Each structure stands twice: as structure tokens, then as C-alpha cells.
Amino acid sequence: MKPIKFEESILIAQPPEQVFDYTQDYSKRLTWDTFLKKADLIKGATQAGKGVQAYCVARNGLGMVTEYVIFNRPSTTAIKMTEGPYLFKSFLGSWRFKQQAGQGTEVIFLYSFTLRFPFSLFATSIQRNLRKNVQQRLKDLKQHMETPRKS
């Protein structure tokens, strides 16, 4: 089975450095990422970076260990699954942060994955669900980054 890929993006009225740092700060991750109920760096890591692993659990209870394979502040991060739910044979994700002159940052979120049988029979439904979750995560990120906080 060839990988299933999709990409979603949103424009956030903040500079790339600020958006990059906010999204990659695991101490803040659950304040905006409504898809997750747990997000921790593991194996003694205190900040994200190339080679660092994270353990995240979705609200549906599925957990995954990922490793950063790219970490280029403030433009790109990419992760690959090292341990995860049985339905995924492989899973890759990336964030790209592109400066948009006078408008802020375009945040582009990409997923690429392959499914094990029999889950591959439900590929369209699984992709649709993941795409919906990514769209909501980006909307939540935008809201958190653009809404002034009360002190």
C-alpha cells in the first residue's frame, strides 16, 4: 500500500519564530492542541530538537512515540513514529512555517501514513477523520496565538 498523504494550512498573524516556538513547547501543547490529552517529551528531554522523542496520546486513547527527524527553527519540523497503535504501519508528520509578507505565518501541517490490514480497508474514513482533526488543531492554534490573554 502506498502512503496516504494530506496537507492542511492556516494563516496566523504572528511571526514564524513565535509560532514555531509555541507549537514546539510541550509545556504549552495541551493549552491549544485539543486533539491530544497527553503530550510529553521523554527519555530526559526538556525541549524539542532533532533526535528527541515525544509520547502523545490522542483524546480517543491512541498513543504514539515519535522522534524528531528534522528540527530547523523557525521553518520546519518533522517527526516519524517509532512506536504506535497497531493500525499504523508507518506515520510521518511535519510542520512548515512560512513568513507571509505583512500577514504573519502560514502554518502547513502534513501527514503521511500507511495502514496495516484490515485497517487499510477503512483508509478513506481514517484519512477523513485525521484531516478533520488537523483542521481543528490549526483553528485552535490560530485562536490561541491571535487572542490576547488576560494577565
N, C-alpha and C positions, 0 to 999 in steps of 0.2 A: 504494500500500500504506500502510495506517495504521500508526503506530508500535507496536511491541511494547513493553510496559512490564511490569516486575515490581519488587517491593519485598521486601526481607528485613530482619529486625531481630534484635537481641540486647541483653540487659541486661548492662552491665558495672559492677562495683562500684567505680566511680571517679567523681569529679565531671566534669561536662561540659567544663570548661576543660582539664583534664588529658587527657581522651580526644581532644578536638579538637586540641590541640597535638601530641599524639603521632602522630595519624593524618596530620597535615599537615606533619610534619617529614620531609623527603625524606632526610635523613642517617640516619634510623631506619627508613625504609619497608621495606627488604628484610629487616630483622630479624624482622618479623611477617607481611608480605604474601607468602605463599607462591605466589600466582598470578603474581607478577612475577619476572623475572630482572634487570631493569634499571628504574630509576626516577630520573630526573634532571630538575631544573629547568633550563630552557635560556634562551638569549639573555641571559646575565649575571645572571639572577635568583638570589638566595641564600636567599629564603624565599617560601613560597606567599602569594598575595594576588590580589585581583581584577586581571585582565589578564595575570597571569603564565602562562607556558606551561611545560608539562612534557612530557617524552618518556618513555614507558613501553613496555617490551617484556614480553609475557607469556611464560611458560615454553614455550609452543608456538611461539614465534618471531615472532608477530604484534606489530608495533609501532604506536604511535599517538601523535600530538602532540595535546595537549588544552590548552585555555585556561580558566582560572578566570573564570566569568561572575558568580559570587556568592561572597563570602568574608566571612561575618558571624560572627566569633568571639564566643561559643563555640557558636553554634546551627546554622549551615548553611554548606555549601559546595556549589557546583555547577560542573561542567565541561562543555564541549562539545568534540567532536572537530573539529580544524582540518585534520588530515592523518591518514589511517589506512589500514588494509587495505581493499582494493577491495570486500570483501563488504559493508561498511557504507556505506550512502548517507548516514546521519546517526547520531550517537551522542551521548547526553547521560547524565550521571551526577550523582547528588547524595548527600551525607551530611547527615543531620539528627541532632542530639544533643539529646535531651530529658531534663531532670532528672526523676528519679522519686523522690519524697519517701522518704528513708531507704533507698533501694535502689541508688542510683547513677544511671547514664545509659543510656537506651535509645538505641542507635545504629541508625539506619534508613538503609539503602542502597538507592537507586533507580536502575534503568537504564531508559532509553527509547531505542530504536533502530529504524531501518528498514534493510532489507537490499536489496541490488541483485539483480536476476535474474542467474543462476539460483539464487543462494543463498537467495532468498525461498522456494523450494520446500522448503527444509530448516529453515524458521523454528522449528518446534516443537523439533527436535533442538538447534538453536543456542541457543534460549532455555533449554532444559533444562540444557545444558552450562554456560551463563553463570550460571544460578541456582545450580547446584551449586558453582561456583567462588566465588560471592559468599557462600554459606553457609559454606564452608570458610574464607574470608578473615575473616569475622566471628568464627568459632570461634577462629581463630589469634590475632586481635586480643584477644579476651577472655582467652585463656590468657596472652598476653604482658603484659597490663595487670594481671591479678589474681595472677600468680605472683610471689612475692618473688624478687628477684635476689640472687645471691651477690656479695659485693663482692670 
